[in-house]
Amino acid sequence: MILFGEASLRRALREYVLHFHTERNHQGVDNQLLKPLATVSSTAEPIHRRERLGGMLNFYYRQAA
């Protein structure tokens, strides 16, 4: 990743912190998300992917009912 200036560094850090707190499983918290977005009751829905930082960070999820 190549950053050009303070603004791009701030954006990258903001995206990483958002991913770290809402989309990354934490081993110290029984491998759970710190701030889960929604609970999913059905496993029949397709899996979606959310990219951050040009695909360096990915989050896979199902739509909530």
N, CA, C and O atoms as a DFTB+ gen file, in Angstrom:
260 C
 N C O
     1  1       0.849      -1.160       0.000
     2  2       0.000       0.000       0.000
     3  2       0.900       1.230       0.000
     4  3       1.839       1.326       0.790
     5  1       0.608       2.151      -0.878
     6  2       1.363       3.390      -0.960
     7  2       0.438       4.528      -0.537
     8  3      -0.644       4.699      -1.098
     9  1       0.866       5.292       0.439
    10  2       0.065       6.398       0.958
    11  2       0.661       7.721       0.485
    12  3       1.875       7.919       0.531
    13  1      -0.198       8.611       0.037
    14  2       0.223       9.931      -0.414
    15  2      -0.346      10.980       0.517
    16  3      -1.486      11.412       0.344
    17  1       0.420      11.386       1.485
    18  2       0.012      12.460       2.369
    19  2      -0.758      12.009       3.594
    20  3      -1.087      10.835       3.763
    21  1      -1.028      12.981       4.432
    22  2      -1.689      12.725       5.710
    23  2      -3.125      12.257       5.536
    24  3      -3.590      11.411       6.300
    25  1      -3.837      12.786       4.549
    26  2      -5.246      12.423       4.364
    27  2      -5.399      10.944       4.030
    28  3      -6.292      10.286       4.564
    29  1      -4.548      10.409       3.159
    30  2      -4.663       8.993       2.819
    31  2      -4.256       8.099       3.992
    32  3      -4.808       7.012       4.163
    33  1      -3.295       8.550       4.796
    34  2      -2.922       7.797       5.990
    35  2      -4.071       7.768       6.991
    36  3      -4.364       6.721       7.569
    37  1      -4.720       8.906       7.200
    38  2      -5.862       8.959       8.118
    39  2      -7.002       8.065       7.646
    40  3      -7.634       7.385       8.454
    41  1      -7.268       8.063       6.336
    42  2      -8.329       7.214       5.794
    43  2      -7.995       5.744       6.001
    44  3      -8.863       4.966       6.395
    45  1      -6.758       5.354       5.745
    46  2      -6.352       3.965       5.923
    47  2      -6.478       3.551       7.389
    48  3      -6.951       2.453       7.682
    49  1      -6.066       4.404       8.295
    50  2      -6.180       4.086       9.722
    51  2      -7.635       3.998      10.160
    52  3      -7.991       3.124      10.951
    53  1      -8.481       4.892       9.656
    54  2      -9.905       4.874      10.001
    55  2     -10.555       3.574       9.504
    56  3     -11.332       2.955      10.231
    57  1     -10.241       3.161       8.272
    58  2     -10.777       1.917       7.733
    59  2     -10.295       0.719       8.542
    60  3     -11.074      -0.195       8.815
    61  1      -9.017       0.711       8.931
    62  2      -8.482      -0.406       9.700
    63  2      -9.141      -0.500      11.074
    64  3      -9.503      -1.593      11.510
    65  1      -9.298       0.617      11.751
    66  2      -9.921       0.612      13.078
    67  2     -11.365       0.136      12.976
    68  3     -11.821      -0.635      13.821
    69  1     -12.085       0.580      11.962
    70  2     -13.462       0.132      11.772
    71  2     -13.500      -1.383      11.534
    72  3     -14.345      -2.076      12.100
    73  1     -12.601      -1.891      10.712
    74  2     -12.524      -3.330      10.475
    75  2     -12.163      -4.070      11.763
    76  3     -12.760      -5.101      12.073
    77  1     -11.202      -3.557      12.505
    78  2     -10.721      -4.208      13.723
    79  2     -11.820      -4.323      14.771
    80  3     -11.927      -5.349      15.444
    81  1     -12.639      -3.282      14.918
    82  2     -13.660      -3.279      15.972
    83  2     -14.972      -3.942      15.566
    84  3     -15.682      -4.448      16.434
    85  1     -15.320      -3.959      14.278
    86  2     -16.642      -4.460      13.901
    87  2     -16.625      -5.709      13.039
    88  3     -17.645      -6.392      12.949
    89  1     -15.496      -6.040      12.394
    90  2     -15.511      -7.132      11.433
    91  2     -14.488      -8.237      11.719
    92  3     -14.503      -9.259      11.034
    93  1     -13.634      -8.074      12.668
    94  2     -12.566      -9.041      12.930
    95  2     -12.873      -9.824      14.201
    96  3     -13.140      -9.238      15.250
    97  1     -12.834     -11.156      14.102
    98  2     -13.025     -11.988      15.291
    99  2     -11.845     -11.799      16.235
   100  3     -10.698     -11.728      15.792
   101  1     -12.119     -11.719      17.527
   102  2     -11.092     -11.488      18.529
   103  2     -10.898     -12.744      19.360
   104  3     -11.828     -13.219      20.012
   105  1      -9.679     -13.282      19.332
   106  2      -9.403     -14.519      20.048
   107  2      -9.517     -14.332      21.554
   108  3      -9.883     -15.275      22.256
   109  1      -9.219     -13.160      22.067
   110  2      -9.295     -12.920      23.502
   111  2     -10.715     -12.799      24.016
   112  3     -10.938     -12.800      25.227
   113  1     -11.692     -12.695      23.102
   114  2     -13.094     -12.564      23.480
   115  2     -13.854     -13.776      22.930
   116  3     -14.918     -13.639      22.327
   117  1     -13.279     -14.967      23.153
   118  2     -13.899     -16.219      22.733
   119  2     -14.172     -16.251      21.232
   120  3     -15.176     -16.815      20.796
   121  1     -13.286     -15.650      20.442
   122  2     -13.355     -15.616      18.976
   123  2     -14.656     -14.994      18.464
   124  3     -15.213     -15.450      17.466
   125  1     -15.130     -13.970      19.138
   126  2     -16.352     -13.264      18.766
   127  2     -16.018     -11.852      18.303
   128  3     -14.933     -11.339      18.578
   129  1     -16.974     -11.220      17.589
   130  2     -16.819      -9.822      17.195
   131  2     -17.024      -8.920      18.407
   132  3     -17.845      -9.222      19.273
   133  1     -16.282      -7.810      18.473
   134  2     -16.456      -6.866      19.582
   135  2     -17.804      -6.167      19.504
   136  3     -18.498      -6.033      20.512
   137  1     -18.178      -5.719      18.303
   138  2     -19.445      -5.022      18.101
   139  2     -20.179      -5.690      16.944
   140  3     -20.093      -5.200      15.818
   141  1     -20.898      -6.791      17.175
   142  2     -21.584      -7.463      16.070
   143  2     -22.637      -6.562      15.443
   144  3     -23.341      -5.838      16.147
   145  1     -22.744      -6.605      14.123
   146  2     -23.677      -5.745      13.403
   147  2     -25.099      -6.300      13.440
   148  3     -26.047      -5.542      13.648
   149  1     -25.264      -7.607      13.240
   150  2     -26.591      -8.223      13.247
   151  2     -26.428      -9.728      13.429
   152  3     -25.366     -10.289      13.158
   153  1     -27.477     -10.359      13.883
   154  2     -27.438     -11.814      13.992
   155  2     -28.154     -12.407      12.790
   156  3     -29.142     -11.852      12.310
   157  1     -27.659     -13.517      12.314
   158  2     -28.227     -14.173      11.146
   159  2     -28.839     -15.493      11.586
   160  3     -28.190     -16.297      12.255
   161  1     -30.092     -15.710      11.206
   162  2     -30.769     -16.926      11.618
   163  2     -30.800     -17.973      10.515
   164  3     -31.010     -19.153      10.797
   165  1     -30.596     -17.568       9.266
   166  2     -30.686     -18.494       8.146
   167  2     -29.318     -18.671       7.492
   168  3     -28.585     -17.702       7.293
   169  1     -28.986     -19.908       7.164
   170  2     -27.734     -20.158       6.454
   171  2     -27.979     -20.398       4.972
   172  3     -27.056     -20.763       4.245
   173  1     -29.206     -20.199       4.518
   174  2     -29.537     -20.408       3.116
   175  2     -29.247     -19.168       2.267
   176  3     -29.226     -19.261       1.040
   177  1     -29.031     -18.045       2.878
   178  2     -28.756     -16.806       2.147
   179  2     -27.342     -16.842       1.566
   180  3     -26.465     -17.506       2.119
   181  1     -27.113     -16.138       0.461
   182  2     -25.761     -16.112      -0.116
   183  2     -24.785     -15.325       0.769
   184  3     -25.186     -14.461       1.549
   185  1     -23.533     -15.640       0.630
   186  2     -22.482     -14.960       1.395
   187  2     -21.994     -13.764       0.598
   188  3     -21.728     -13.874      -0.598
   189  1     -21.878     -12.621       1.263
   190  2     -21.389     -11.390       0.645
   191  2     -20.015     -11.058       1.210
   192  3     -19.638     -11.529       2.283
   193  1     -19.272     -10.237       0.469
   194  2     -17.949      -9.828       0.924
   195  2     -17.854      -8.310       0.914
   196  3     -18.255      -7.656      -0.048
   197  1     -17.321      -7.762       1.991
   198  2     -17.070      -6.323       2.079
   199  2     -15.557      -6.124       2.062
   200  3     -14.839      -6.680       2.893
   201  1     -15.081      -5.327       1.111
   202  2     -13.654      -5.024       0.984
   203  2     -13.327      -3.715       1.663
   204  3     -14.116      -2.771       1.646
   205  1     -12.154      -3.673       2.260
   206  2     -11.624      -2.426       2.803
   207  2     -10.176      -2.314       2.356
   208  3      -9.489      -3.324       2.195
   209  1      -9.724      -1.118       2.162
   210  2      -8.349      -0.823       1.770
   211  2      -7.948      -1.586       0.501
   212  3      -6.902      -2.233       0.451
   213  1      -8.791      -1.495      -0.502
   214  2      -8.479      -2.090      -1.790
   215  2      -8.379      -3.600      -1.778
   216  3      -7.658      -4.173      -2.595
   217  1      -9.077      -4.254      -0.878
   218  2      -9.080      -5.706      -0.813
   219  2      -8.078      -6.285       0.175
   220  3      -7.991      -7.505       0.314
   221  1      -7.323      -5.440       0.861
   222  2      -6.378      -5.954       1.854
   223  2      -7.100      -6.514       3.072
   224  3      -6.621      -7.457       3.701
   225  1      -8.250      -5.936       3.406
   226  2      -9.072      -6.413       4.515
   227  2     -10.407      -6.841       3.933
   228  3     -11.020      -6.086       3.178
   229  1     -10.865      -8.025       4.265
   230  2     -12.134      -8.543       3.764
   231  2     -12.984      -9.032       4.922
   232  3     -12.478      -9.551       5.917
   233  1     -14.299      -8.853       4.767
   234  2     -15.254      -9.329       5.763
   235  2     -16.361     -10.054       5.016
   236  3     -16.975      -9.487       4.112
   237  1     -16.619     -11.297       5.383
   238  2     -17.634     -12.120       4.754
   239  2     -18.836     -12.207       5.675
   240  3     -18.684     -12.438       6.875
   241  1     -20.038     -12.022       5.121
   242  2     -21.236     -11.977       5.945
   243  2     -22.452     -12.411       5.144
   244  3     -22.411     -12.480       3.915
   245  1     -23.533     -12.704       5.855
   246  2     -24.841     -12.973       5.240
   247  2     -25.776     -11.838       5.626
   248  3     -25.645     -11.266       6.709
   249  1     -26.708     -11.511       4.757
   250  2     -27.689     -10.479       5.046
   251  2     -28.589     -10.931       6.194
   252  3     -29.003     -12.089       6.243
   253  1     -28.887     -10.029       7.105
   254  2     -29.817     -10.345       8.190
   255  2     -31.231     -10.390       7.628
   256  3     -31.556      -9.682       6.676
   257  1     -32.054     -11.219       8.220
   258  2     -33.443     -11.391       7.735
   259  2     -34.280     -10.176       7.988
   260  3     -35.462     -10.158       7.644
